[in-house]
Amino acid sequence: MVDLWNARTPPNFKFSAKFPRVITHEKKFQNCQRELELFYEAMLPLKDKILTLLIQFPPSFKITDGLEALGKYDFYFDDTYRYAVEVRHSSWFNDLAYNFFKKNNICLVWNQLDIVRTPPVVTTDFTYIRFIGDRSISEKDFGTIQRDRANEMVNWANRLKEVEQHERDVESAMVAANNHYASFGPETTNMFREMLGLKRVEWGDDKDISRKVEFEEVKNHKVASLKQTSLSDYFSK
């Protein structure tokens, strides 16, 4: 799967990859060295395209357990990657956590959930906002905006503008939106771009870009060929 993501995206396409659930939710970073090794091995084809690796903790995971887990495995994290942590328990919202993230160059994710909203504290030289819904919108309604999130998004946009103006060390910002937030992630991102004074992205701009790539499936020692495929065809699936 990772080989396909790499093969079907141009060199300037960037990813944010989330640590597997078995590491963050099931084992909570306990006795998971093998799973970590497998994850890093799987990410190798995308190494030059990854902006950050995301550690998402479950809503019940408190700061006491979280800091112990992050401190324990800090030696294992590959320093060629950037890291972001998404926390969803209010015990994290204090200077102890913020200072830990700053000291270890980890981005505190700003997430917009119906149950919690992360304080927009800057802890590294990039910011990462995640517009995540509560799964109350049915998948059959995906594709058009079903819920008005404009006021929330304006507040986040204004905070990013403040960061751009006053936080000189911040070099970039990432924003992600899923369909559960307002029912149509691509349009949500376009709305947010407009709030920041950026141009909309017209889906299909790359429709004429086709690629023929070959890659080796290491496990089976077979070569698979991807025939001419347009990026718009791939991302519409």
C-alpha positions in Angstrom: 0.0 0.0 0.0 2.8 2.5 0.9 4.6 1.6 -2.3 1.4 2.5 -4.2 1.0 5.8 -2.4 4.5 6.7 -3.3 4.2 5.5 -6.9 1.0 7.3 -7.6 1.9 10.7 -6.2 4.3 13.3 -7.7 7.6 14.1 -5.9 6.2 17.3 -4.3 3.2 15.5 -2.8 3.4 15.4 1.0 1.9 13.0 3.6 1.2 12.9 7.3 1.3 9.3 8.5 -0.4 8.2 11.7 1.2 5.7 14.1 -0.8 2.4 14.0 -3.7 2.0 16.4 -2.0 -1.1 17.9 0.8 1.1 19.2 -1.1 4.1 20.4 -4.4 2.7 21.5 -4.0 -1.0 22.2 -0.5 -1.2 23.6 -0.2 2.5 24.5 3.5 2.4 23.7 4.1 -0.6 26.1 6.1 -3.5 24.8 5.7 -2.5 21.2 9.3 -2.4 19.8 8.4 -4.9 17.1 5.4 -2.9 16.0 7.5 0.3 15.9 10.1 -1.5 13.8 7.5 -2.6 11.3 5.9 0.8 11.1 9.2 2.6 10.3 10.1 -0.1 7.8 6.7 0.3 6.1 7.2 4.1 5.9 10.6 3.9 4.1 9.2 4.4 0.5 7.6 7.7 1.6 10.5 9.0 3.7 11.1 12.0 1.4 7.4 12.8 1.2 6.5 12.7 4.9 6.0 16.1 6.6 5.3 14.6 10.0 4.5 11.3 11.8 1.4 11.7 14.0 1.0 10.1 17.4 -2.7 10.1 18.3 -3.5 9.2 21.9 -7.0 7.8 22.9 -9.4 10.2 24.7 -8.8 8.4 28.0 -5.0 8.7 27.9 -3.9 11.2 30.5 -0.7 13.2 30.7 0.9 11.1 33.4 0.8 8.0 31.3 1.5 9.8 28.1 4.6 11.6 29.2 6.0 8.4 30.6 5.3 6.6 27.3 6.8 9.3 25.2 9.9 9.6 27.4 10.4 5.9 27.4 10.5 5.5 23.6 12.1 8.8 22.8 15.4 7.1 22.2 13.8 5.0 19.4 12.2 7.8 17.4 14.0 8.3 14.1 15.2 11.9 14.2 15.0 12.2 10.4 11.2 12.6 10.8 9.2 15.4 12.4 6.6 14.4 15.1 3.2 15.7 16.1 1.1 14.5 19.1 -2.6 14.7 19.2 -4.0 14.5 22.7 -7.7 14.3 23.6 -7.7 14.5 27.4 -7.8 17.9 29.2 -5.1 16.9 31.6 -2.6 17.7 28.8 -3.5 21.3 28.6 -0.9 22.8 30.9 2.7 24.1 30.9 4.1 20.7 31.9 3.0 19.2 28.5 3.8 22.3 26.5 7.3 22.5 27.8 7.9 18.8 27.2 6.8 19.2 23.6 9.0 22.3 23.1 12.0 20.6 24.7 11.7 17.5 22.4 10.7 19.5 19.3 7.3 17.8 19.0 4.3 19.6 17.6 1.2 19.8 19.7 -1.7 19.2 17.3 -4.6 21.6 17.5 -7.7 19.5 17.1 -11.3 20.6 16.8 -13.5 18.0 18.2 -17.1 18.4 19.6 -15.9 17.0 23.0 -12.6 18.9 23.3 -10.6 21.7 21.7 -6.9 21.8 22.1 -5.5 25.2 23.2 -3.6 26.6 20.1 -0.1 26.6 21.8 2.9 26.6 19.5 5.5 24.1 20.5 7.7 23.7 17.4 8.5 25.4 14.1 5.3 24.1 12.4 1.7 23.9 13.4 -0.9 21.2 12.6 -4.6 21.6 12.8 -7.0 18.7 12.5 -10.7 19.3 11.9 -12.2 16.0 13.2 -15.9 15.4 13.5 -17.9 13.2 15.9 -19.1 10.7 13.3 -22.7 11.8 13.6 -22.9 12.6 9.9 -23.9 9.5 7.9 -21.5 8.5 5.1 -24.3 8.6 2.6 -24.3 12.4 3.1 -20.6 12.8 2.3 -19.9 15.0 -0.7 -21.7 18.2 0.3 -21.4 20.4 3.3 -24.0 19.3 5.8 -22.9 21.3 9.0 -21.9 24.9 9.3 -18.5 25.1 10.9 -17.6 28.5 9.6 -17.4 30.3 13.0 -15.1 27.6 14.4 -12.8 27.7 11.3 -12.6 31.5 11.3 -11.3 31.3 14.9 -8.6 28.9 13.9 -7.7 30.9 10.8 -7.3 34.0 12.9 -5.0 32.1 15.2 -2.9 31.0 12.3 -2.7 34.6 11.1 -1.5 35.6 14.6 1.2 32.9 14.4 2.3 34.1 11.0 2.6 37.6 12.3 4.2 37.1 15.7 5.8 33.6 15.8 8.8 34.1 13.5 10.2 30.7 14.2 7.1 28.9 12.7 7.9 28.0 9.1 4.8 26.1 8.0 1.3 25.0 8.9 -0.6 21.8 8.0 -4.4 21.5 8.1 -6.4 18.3 7.7 -10.2 17.9 7.6 -12.1 14.6 7.5 -15.6 14.1 6.1 -17.1 13.7 9.5 -16.3 17.3 10.4 -18.7 19.0 8.0 -19.5 16.1 5.5 -17.0 17.0 2.8 -13.3 17.2 3.7 -12.0 18.7 0.4 -14.5 21.6 0.5 -13.8 22.2 4.2 -10.1 22.6 3.3 -11.0 25.0 0.4 -13.1 27.1 2.7 -10.3 27.3 5.2 -7.8 28.3 2.4 -10.1 31.1 1.5 -10.3 32.3 5.1 -6.5 32.5 5.0 -6.5 34.4 1.7 -5.3 31.5 -0.3 -6.6 30.3 -3.6 -9.0 27.3 -3.8 -7.7 24.0 -5.1 -9.6 22.9 -8.1 -9.7 19.1 -7.9 -8.6 17.7 -11.2 -5.8 20.2 -11.9 -3.5 17.2 -12.4 -5.9 15.3 -14.7 -3.4 15.4 -17.6 -0.5 14.1 -15.5 0.0 10.4 -16.2 2.7 8.2 -14.9 4.1 4.8 -15.6 6.0 3.3 -12.7 7.5 0.0 -11.7 8.2 -1.1 -8.3 9.4 -4.3 -6.7 7.3 -6.2 -4.2 10.1 -7.2 -1.8 8.1 -9.9 -0.1 7.2 -11.9 -3.2 10.2 -10.8 -5.4 7.8 -9.9 -8.2 7.7 -6.8 -10.2 4.3 -5.1 -10.6 3.6 -2.5 -13.3 1.2 0.3 -12.9 -0.1 1.3 -16.3 -0.9 4.9 -17.2 -3.0 6.3 -14.4 -4.1 9.9 -13.9 -3.8 11.3 -10.4 -7.4 12.5 -10.6 -8.5 9.0 -11.3 -6.6 7.7 -8.2 -7.8 10.4 -5.8 -11.4 10.0 -6.8 -11.4 6.4 -5.7 
